[in-house]
């Protein structure tokens, strides 16, 4: 067995000599056609997510959250009597699934905004995936802070007497 090639420095402290070969980088060959993804494969994950969301909305549409015993209670509401930002979200989803947008807004307006934002982001994701373009949404830190501040303000106002219209 021959030992592996280990070039020795020409001078003490100098970098080792390069092994023989071209001095320029060799270009990589193009990937074979079998690894390119078709439109159905590119849209598989967005379609799977849409199927999961449709199943969840279908379940909520079939099992009324207004009747007791089907869904767990909100722990914050149970122990403190305060409404969390998600309180009324299931009733809101039930109303959206049945086409009652006014009732859905009365149950939880932030949840309805979340459903609309999900639909918009999903449509953009699906379109870009179908066209073979990358989709990497990223919120800037200022937008994250703004979203959290709006959610906190919604939570505080819906628990105050003058914000009773926002309570579920």
ABEGO torsion letter per residue (X at the ends): XBBBBBBBBABBGBBBBBBBEBABBBBBBBBBAAABBBAAAAAAAAAAAAAAAAAAAAAAAABBAABBGABBBBAAAAAAGBBBAABGAAAAAAAAAAGBAAAAAAABAAAAAAAAAAAAAAAAAAAAAAAGBBBBBBBBAAAAAAAAAAAAAAAAAAABAAAAAABX
